[in-house]
Amino acid sequence: MPYVEFGCLPTIIGSMPHVDPQMACSQISHYLKDIPAWPQLPKRSFLENMYVQFSQGFPGAVVKGDSIYVDRSQDLDKPLEQLYAAYLENDIDKYPISPDYAAGLHNFLALKNLSPLAVKGQITGPITWGLKVTDYGRWSIIYDDILGDAVAKFLRLKAAWQEKELMKISRNTIIFVDEPYMAAYGSTATETISSKKVISLLEEVFGGIAGLKGVHCCGNTDWSVLLDTSVDIVSFDAYNYAQSLSLYPLEIKKFLERKGAIAWGIVPNDEESLARESAASLKDRLEEAMAPFTRQDIGFKQLIEQGLLTPSCGLGALATEEAAARALELLAELSVRIRKRYI
């Protein structure tokens, strides 16, 4: 996908609180005409939990009750051989995402009324998936050299399959690799995972994405590691962690110079905050979040032009569909205000 000057157009991170995929898709297509995204629906089924949704077909993966793990008592050699063969042949149809695991994706693909600038998808990242999914002994599979490597290759194929499907809607695609566990990077939980390994695993997944590649992390992290990848869009929670990205001005400046974009997660994803915010108050908050960058010799105009607006994280945890509609309404209205004022 060629460089796009987004000019603070709105999109979402992925999850929605709906159970009915048609209702979720209808809400998204109503508010996000330029960059719609397919909805993940964790309340519909545990299969749509972000740690389960992309697990279908992974060697030894078992979904039982409300847990997922890799069963090492199975003979994993043959399924691992099949995975590596599919990877080497780039056989992306070998590991599709079925409607049971992503009803929102399949309903989204069936929509007829879309003519967007770009279309967005998302996939759980290899760091997060590799840390969350354990073997039966509760050992995260990222620490297993073979399975950890297989995770990234597997997710690369899943991302490529998803992108191929989304290109039926628009040839301009954006795939976010969601890495919430990167908020724990550098802590005792991840101390044995080097920055080199993080970059290598992410680059493996990015290799399957032809369009724009994004990384989303909704907490504080070492952004210098993520900015050291070939990522095109960095997505962060600008509502709760506005300062986190501005601690890396040199890296951000370099990133923007190579036409990278920042997705500002400025619309809150909890009911209490949504009730007290307005498009006007969020505009003020966004401008405040951008101010530290401008003091570091990064132009405000550049931040606007190379910016996207999103909720702070997924909307799936909201209690009601009305709250999700409120978040999308604020997001769309804020984008209009910013664009009218600065574009």
C-alpha positions as CSV (number, residue, x, y, z in Angstrom):
1,M,0.0,0.0,0.0
2,P,1.4,3.4,-0.9
3,Y,2.0,6.1,1.7
4,V,-1.3,7.7,2.9
5,E,-1.6,11.0,4.6
6,F,-4.3,10.1,7.0
7,G,-5.0,13.5,8.5
8,C,-6.4,12.1,11.7
9,L,-9.1,9.9,10.1
10,P,-10.7,7.6,12.6
11,T,-10.6,3.8,12.9
12,I,-10.8,1.3,15.8
13,I,-8.5,-1.2,17.5
14,G,-10.8,-4.2,16.9
15,S,-13.0,-5.6,19.7
16,M,-16.7,-4.6,20.2
17,P,-19.1,-5.5,23.0
18,H,-21.7,-6.9,20.6
19,V,-22.9,-10.5,20.4
20,D,-24.6,-10.0,17.0
21,P,-21.9,-9.5,14.3
22,Q,-24.3,-7.7,11.9
23,M,-25.1,-5.1,14.6
24,A,-21.4,-4.6,15.2
25,C,-20.6,-4.3,11.5
26,S,-23.5,-1.9,11.0
27,Q,-22.3,0.4,13.8
28,I,-18.7,0.4,12.4
29,S,-19.8,1.1,8.8
30,H,-22.0,3.9,10.0
31,Y,-19.3,5.8,11.9
32,L,-16.1,4.7,10.1
33,K,-16.6,5.2,6.4
34,D,-13.0,6.0,5.5
35,I,-11.2,3.2,7.4
36,P,-13.6,0.6,8.7
37,A,-12.3,-2.4,10.6
38,W,-13.8,-5.8,11.2
39,P,-15.1,-6.4,14.8
40,Q,-13.7,-9.0,17.2
41,L,-16.6,-10.1,19.4
42,P,-15.2,-11.7,22.6
43,K,-18.6,-11.7,24.3
44,R,-20.1,-13.8,21.5
45,S,-17.9,-16.8,22.1
46,F,-14.6,-17.7,23.9
47,L,-13.3,-18.6,20.4
48,E,-13.3,-14.8,19.7
49,N,-11.0,-14.1,22.7
50,M,-7.9,-12.5,21.2
51,Y,-5.7,-15.3,22.5
52,V,-7.9,-18.0,20.9
53,Q,-9.2,-16.3,17.7
54,F,-6.0,-16.9,15.7
55,S,-5.1,-20.3,17.2
56,Q,-7.1,-22.5,14.8
57,G,-4.7,-25.0,13.3
58,F,-1.7,-24.3,15.5
59,P,0.1,-27.6,16.3
60,G,-1.2,-29.0,19.6
61,A,-3.5,-26.1,20.4
62,V,-6.3,-27.1,22.7
63,V,-9.3,-24.9,23.6
64,K,-11.0,-26.2,26.7
65,G,-13.6,-24.3,28.7
66,D,-12.2,-20.9,29.0
67,S,-8.5,-21.8,28.5
68,I,-6.1,-22.4,25.7
69,Y,-2.9,-24.4,25.9
70,V,-0.6,-26.5,23.7
71,D,-0.8,-30.2,24.5
72,R,2.8,-31.5,24.3
73,S,1.6,-35.1,24.8
74,Q,0.4,-35.0,21.2
75,D,2.9,-35.8,18.5
76,L,3.7,-32.3,17.2
77,D,6.3,-33.3,14.6
78,K,3.9,-33.8,11.7
79,P,1.7,-30.7,12.3
80,L,4.9,-28.6,12.7
81,E,6.2,-30.1,9.4
82,Q,2.9,-29.1,7.7
83,L,3.2,-25.6,9.2
84,Y,6.7,-25.1,8.0
85,A,5.8,-26.5,4.5
86,A,2.9,-24.0,4.3
87,Y,5.3,-21.2,5.4
88,L,8.0,-22.1,2.9
89,E,5.4,-22.4,0.1
90,N,3.5,-19.3,1.3
91,D,0.3,-21.4,1.3
92,I,-1.8,-18.9,3.1
93,D,-5.0,-20.8,2.4
94,K,-3.8,-23.6,4.7
95,Y,-4.7,-21.7,7.9
96,P,-7.9,-19.6,7.3
97,I,-9.9,-18.0,10.1
98,S,-13.3,-19.7,10.2
99,P,-16.7,-18.0,11.0
100,D,-16.8,-19.8,14.4
101,Y,-13.6,-17.9,15.4
102,A,-14.4,-14.6,13.7
103,A,-18.1,-14.0,13.0
104,G,-17.4,-10.3,12.8
105,L,-14.8,-10.8,10.0
106,H,-17.0,-12.9,7.9
107,N,-20.0,-10.5,8.3
108,F,-17.7,-7.6,7.5
109,L,-16.5,-9.3,4.3
110,A,-20.1,-9.7,3.2
111,L,-20.9,-6.0,3.5
112,K,-21.9,-4.4,0.2
113,N,-22.1,-0.7,1.0
114,L,-18.4,0.0,1.6
115,S,-16.1,2.2,-0.5
116,P,-13.4,3.1,2.0
117,L,-10.0,4.8,1.6
118,A,-8.5,1.7,3.4
119,V,-9.7,-1.2,5.4
120,K,-8.2,-2.4,8.7
121,G,-7.7,-5.8,10.2
122,Q,-5.9,-7.0,13.3
123,I,-4.1,-10.0,14.7
124,T,-2.7,-10.9,18.0
125,G,1.1,-10.4,18.0
126,P,3.7,-13.2,18.5
127,I,5.0,-11.8,21.8
128,T,1.6,-11.6,23.4
129,W,0.4,-14.9,22.0
130,G,3.6,-16.6,22.8
131,L,3.5,-15.4,26.4
132,K,-0.2,-16.0,27.0
133,V,-0.4,-19.5,25.5
134,T,1.3,-22.0,27.7
135,D,1.9,-25.8,27.6
136,Y,0.2,-27.9,30.2
137,G,3.0,-27.2,32.6
138,R,2.1,-23.5,32.4
139,W,5.3,-22.7,30.6
140,S,4.8,-19.9,28.0
141,I,5.5,-21.3,24.5
142,I,7.6,-18.3,23.5
143,Y,10.4,-19.8,25.7
144,D,10.4,-22.9,23.6
145,D,12.8,-22.3,20.6
146,I,10.7,-24.5,18.2
147,L,7.2,-23.4,19.2
148,G,8.2,-19.8,19.7
149,D,9.5,-19.7,16.2
150,A,6.5,-21.6,14.9
151,V,4.1,-19.0,16.5
152,A,5.5,-16.1,14.4
153,K,5.4,-18.1,11.2
154,F,1.9,-19.3,11.9
155,L,0.6,-15.8,12.7
156,R,2.3,-14.5,9.5
157,L,0.2,-17.0,7.5
158,K,-3.0,-16.0,9.4
159,A,-2.2,-12.3,8.8
160,A,-1.6,-12.9,5.1
161,W,-4.9,-14.9,4.7
162,Q,-6.8,-12.1,6.4
163,E,-5.3,-9.4,4.3
164,K,-6.1,-11.3,1.1
165,E,-9.7,-11.4,2.2
166,L,-9.8,-7.7,3.2
167,M,-8.4,-6.7,-0.2
168,K,-11.7,-7.8,-1.7
169,I,-13.1,-4.6,0.0
170,S,-10.2,-2.3,-0.6
171,R,-6.7,-2.8,-2.1
172,N,-5.4,-0.5,0.6
173,T,-5.1,-2.6,3.7
174,I,-3.9,-1.9,7.3
175,I,-3.2,-4.8,9.6
176,F,-2.5,-4.1,13.3
177,V,-0.4,-6.6,15.2
178,D,-1.8,-6.2,18.8
179,E,0.8,-6.6,21.5
180,P,-0.7,-5.7,24.9
181,Y,2.0,-7.9,26.6
182,M,4.7,-5.5,25.4
183,A,3.5,-3.3,28.3
184,A,5.3,-5.9,30.5
185,Y,8.4,-5.8,28.4
186,G,11.5,-5.3,30.6
187,S,9.8,-6.6,33.7
188,T,10.7,-9.9,35.4
189,A,7.9,-11.6,33.4
190,T,9.8,-10.9,30.1
191,E,13.4,-10.3,31.2
192,T,14.7,-13.3,29.2
193,I,13.2,-12.0,26.0
194,S,15.8,-9.8,24.2
195,S,14.9,-6.8,22.1
196,K,16.5,-8.7,19.2
197,K,14.0,-11.5,19.7
198,V,11.0,-9.1,19.9
199,I,12.1,-7.4,16.6
200,S,12.8,-10.8,14.9
201,L,9.4,-12.2,15.8
202,L,7.5,-9.1,14.8
203,E,9.4,-8.8,11.5
204,E,8.4,-12.4,10.8
205,V,4.7,-11.6,11.1
206,F,5.2,-8.3,9.2
207,G,6.7,-10.3,6.3
208,G,3.2,-11.7,5.6
209,I,1.6,-8.2,5.3
210,A,1.7,-6.5,2.0
211,G,-0.1,-3.3,3.0
212,L,0.5,-1.1,6.0
213,K,1.7,-2.8,9.2
214,G,0.7,-1.4,12.6
215,V,1.6,-2.3,16.2
216,H,-0.8,-1.6,19.0
217,C,0.2,-1.5,22.7
218,C,-2.2,-0.1,25.2
219,G,0.3,0.6,28.1
220,N,3.7,1.9,28.8
221,T,6.4,0.1,26.9
222,D,9.9,0.6,25.5
223,W,8.7,2.2,22.2
224,S,12.3,2.3,20.9
225,V,12.2,-1.5,20.4
226,L,8.9,-1.3,18.4
227,L,10.2,1.7,16.4
228,D,13.3,-0.2,15.5
229,T,11.1,-2.6,13.4
230,S,9.8,-1.9,9.9
231,V,6.4,-0.9,11.4
232,D,4.3,1.7,9.5
233,I,1.9,2.7,12.3
234,V,2.4,2.8,16.0
235,S,-0.8,2.8,18.0
236,F,-0.9,3.8,21.7
237,D,-3.3,4.7,24.5
238,A,-3.0,8.5,24.3
239,Y,-5.9,8.9,26.8
240,N,-4.3,7.2,29.8
241,Y,-0.6,7.2,28.8
242,A,-0.2,10.4,26.8
243,Q,3.4,10.9,27.8
244,S,4.6,7.4,27.1
245,L,5.5,7.9,23.4
246,S,6.9,11.4,23.8
247,L,9.8,9.9,25.9
248,Y,11.3,8.8,22.5
249,P,11.5,12.0,20.5
250,L,14.5,11.0,18.4
251,E,13.0,7.7,17.4
252,I,9.6,9.3,16.7
253,K,11.2,12.0,14.5
254,K,13.1,9.3,12.5
255,F,9.9,7.2,12.3
256,L,7.8,10.2,10.9
257,E,10.6,11.1,8.5
258,R,10.2,7.7,6.9
259,K,6.5,8.4,6.6
260,G,5.3,6.4,9.6
261,A,2.0,7.3,11.2
262,I,0.9,7.5,14.9
263,A,-2.6,6.2,15.9
264,W,-3.6,8.3,18.8
265,G,-5.9,6.3,21.2
266,I,-7.6,9.4,22.5
267,V,-11.2,8.2,23.0
268,P,-11.6,6.4,26.3
269,N,-12.9,2.8,26.4
270,D,-14.7,2.9,29.8
271,E,-18.2,4.1,30.4
272,E,-17.4,6.6,33.2
273,S,-14.9,8.5,31.1
274,L,-17.1,8.3,27.9
275,A,-19.9,9.9,29.9
276,R,-17.9,12.9,30.9
277,E,-16.0,13.6,27.7
278,S,-17.1,15.5,24.6
279,A,-15.5,16.0,21.2
280,A,-14.3,19.4,22.4
281,S,-12.7,18.1,25.5
282,L,-11.0,15.3,23.6
283,K,-9.7,17.8,21.1
284,D,-8.1,19.7,23.9
285,R,-6.7,16.5,25.3
286,L,-5.3,15.4,22.0
287,E,-3.6,18.7,21.4
288,E,-2.1,18.4,24.9
289,A,-0.8,15.0,24.1
290,M,0.8,16.3,20.9
291,A,2.4,19.3,22.6
292,P,5.6,17.6,24.0
293,F,6.5,16.4,20.5
294,T,6.3,19.9,19.1
295,R,8.8,21.0,21.8
296,Q,11.2,18.3,20.5
297,D,11.3,19.8,17.0
298,I,8.5,17.7,15.6
299,G,5.9,19.8,13.7
300,F,2.3,19.8,14.9
301,K,1.2,19.8,11.2
302,Q,3.2,16.6,10.6
303,L,1.6,14.9,13.7
304,I,-1.9,15.8,12.3
305,E,-1.1,14.7,8.7
306,Q,0.6,11.5,9.8
307,G,-2.0,10.7,12.5
308,L,-4.9,8.4,12.9
309,L,-7.5,8.6,15.7
310,T,-8.7,5.5,17.6
311,P,-10.2,4.5,21.0
312,S,-7.6,4.0,23.7
313,C,-7.9,0.2,23.2
314,G,-10.6,-2.3,22.1
315,L,-14.2,-1.5,23.0
316,G,-15.0,-5.2,23.8
317,A,-15.0,-4.6,27.5
318,L,-17.7,-2.0,27.4
319,A,-20.9,-3.1,29.1
320,T,-23.3,-2.0,26.4
321,E,-23.6,-1.5,22.7
322,E,-24.8,2.1,23.4
323,A,-21.5,2.8,25.1
324,A,-19.7,1.5,22.0
325,A,-21.8,3.8,19.8
326,R,-21.0,6.7,22.0
327,A,-17.2,6.0,21.6
328,L,-17.5,5.8,17.8
329,E,-19.7,8.9,17.7
330,L,-17.0,10.8,19.7
331,L,-14.3,9.4,17.6
332,A,-16.0,10.4,14.3
333,E,-16.9,13.9,15.6
334,L,-13.4,14.5,16.9
335,S,-11.9,13.6,13.6
336,V,-14.2,16.0,11.8
337,R,-13.3,18.8,14.2
338,I,-9.5,18.2,13.9
339,R,-9.7,18.0,10.1
340,K,-11.8,21.1,9.8
341,R,-9.4,23.0,12.0
342,Y,-6.1,21.8,10.7
343,I,-6.3,20.0,7.3
